[in-house]
Structures are given as C-alpha cells and as structure tokens.
Amino acid sequence: MIEKNTKNKKMNYKKLSGVIIAIPTPLLMDEDLDVLSLQKLIDFCINEGANGLMVAGSMGEGPALLDTQRQLLIETAVEYTKGRVPILATISAPSTKKSIEYINSLNSSGADFIVCTAPYYYKYPDQASVISHVQKLASVTEIPLIFYNASGFTGNEIDVDTTDFILNIDEVAGVKDSSGNFRNFVELLRRYPNRESRPGTIMQGDESVFDASLLLGADGIISGGGVTCITKLKRLYEAGISADKKKAFNCQQEFSKELNELLLPDLQRNWMFNIKNKLVEMGVIQNSFVTTPFLSAAQ
C-alpha cells in the first residue's frame, strides 16, 4: 500500500457535497461559445437546485475546445455565477507540463475548484506516474484540486491506493470517481466511513450507481446527463444521505429510466447532441451544436 500524506490540509475550502451538475457547453454554429445560452443554462441549473457546476469537463467538451474557448468558458461562468454556487473548472492534458500551463491560466480566474484528470493518450501503467502528475499540479495551484478519475476517457486506470494517496495530498479537496469500478469506490468509502473526518470529499460520477454510492456514504454526485432532470437528482440525493433505501432505489430507477429514454439506443453515437437537444426543447439553450467530430441525430 502507498504511504499516505497525513499532514493537515494547507488550503482553506468549503467542503463540496450535494448534486453537482457537469454542464454542456452551449455553442454557436461555428463552435464559438454561446454566452447568452451559457448564462441561461447557469440560471436554470441553480434555480433547479444544483449545488455546484462543473465546466469544461467530459460533458462540457473541454478537451475539444480551443484553449482560448475553454478559458472564456470558465471565466464567463465564474463571473456570471457570482458565487451563487461553486464553479469547478476542468483541465485535462496529455502531459504534466501542459496541465500546469492550464492551471497557471486559471489561478486568477476566480474558480472555486480545479478538476484535474490523469494524463491521457499515452499509457501510464505505473501508478507512480499519476501520483507524480498530481503532486506537481498541487505544487503550482492556488485553487483546491478535485481529482477526476475518468479512466474511460484518459485510458489510464487508477487503483484504490493511488486514489487514497491523492485524496490525502494537501491541495486536493476531493475526488470524483467516474471509472465505473464500483468495487474500488466502495473500498475507498470503507477506509473513510465518517463523512465529517475525511481528508477530502468523495463524489460519485457513475450515474448508474448514484443510489448505492450515497447510501454507502458518498458525499455527493456529479452528473452530466442529469442536467435535464436536476430535481430528480435532488430527490435521489436527499434519500441517499438520509439512508432511505426504498426511496433512493425508486429515485434511481426513475432517473435511469429518463436518462435511458434520452440517450438510448445509440448512446455512443450522439449522446452529446441528445442532451443539448433536450435542453433546446426545454427552452434552456438556443442551439444543439456540438464540437466536431461529434454527430447530431440528423447526421
């Protein structure tokens, strides 16, 4: 087992919990940022009860945006939100040096958290590579970090000991697990059964196990697809943290049914478009444009 850092956290931050919505990035036809739709989307999410907004993540097409677009997206979200809910600004890059460049550009952005992933494209099977990566990011950040285990996107698996080690880094405020490895997630919860005494927040990003994760002690959930049904997620969260198993299971079934109807039967083909198009139908954003080469349902 990796030896953990047991020092006290140096950074001051409010503990993240509740329902965090990973918002899509509204775009114009030329793939520039649709600022007016972004503002409407932020208002919608906050009014529906979101406890925080994650921007430029997987749902936000962050890795597909130009650096200038991503920077504008984050700064606009921070400025418009005006502290109503925390803003989680996401970075992801193939190398540590590139990630540090992103962090340096965000240190003065006003974001509440920076969400970082393992490097992507290249394979790093040695867990020491990922630990070194996060430690170097921690050494330059002025904003608390959330480590996002998105192994399906990065191609780099993270074991539970590595996640545990990262959670104990002083500058890391928490972890979001979207790995789909529920066994590892549960083991992390076993190591920190008391929500109040954890070294950081433990959030579930796998939408298929929100109920079980909350019932077992997760601090909250982070959802992209849930942007279209935030009130359902709020009910699910409240049932989960209050240990109402029957209600949590029922809420999960309702949420999963709505998500499946929206995204299936061809999830991988046009999931990004389907979510944006639903928001258009709801009158929340103006257009359903996606970054190419994502396809729309009409293509």
Secondary structure, DSSP 8 states (H G I E B T S, - for coil): ------S---S------EEEEE----B-TTS-B-HHHHHHHHHHHHHHT-SEEEESSTTTTGGGS-HHHHHHHHHHHHHHHTTSS-EEEEE--SSHHHHHHHHHHHTTS--SEEEEE---SS---SHHHHHHHHHHHHHH-SS-EEEEE-HHHH-----HHHHHHHHTSTTEEEEEE-SS-HHHHHHHHHH---GGG-SSEEEE--GGGHHHHHHTT-SEEEESGGGG-HHHHHHHHHHHHTT-HHHHHHHHHHHHHHHHHHH-S-HHHHHHHHHHHHHHHTTSSS-----TT---TT-
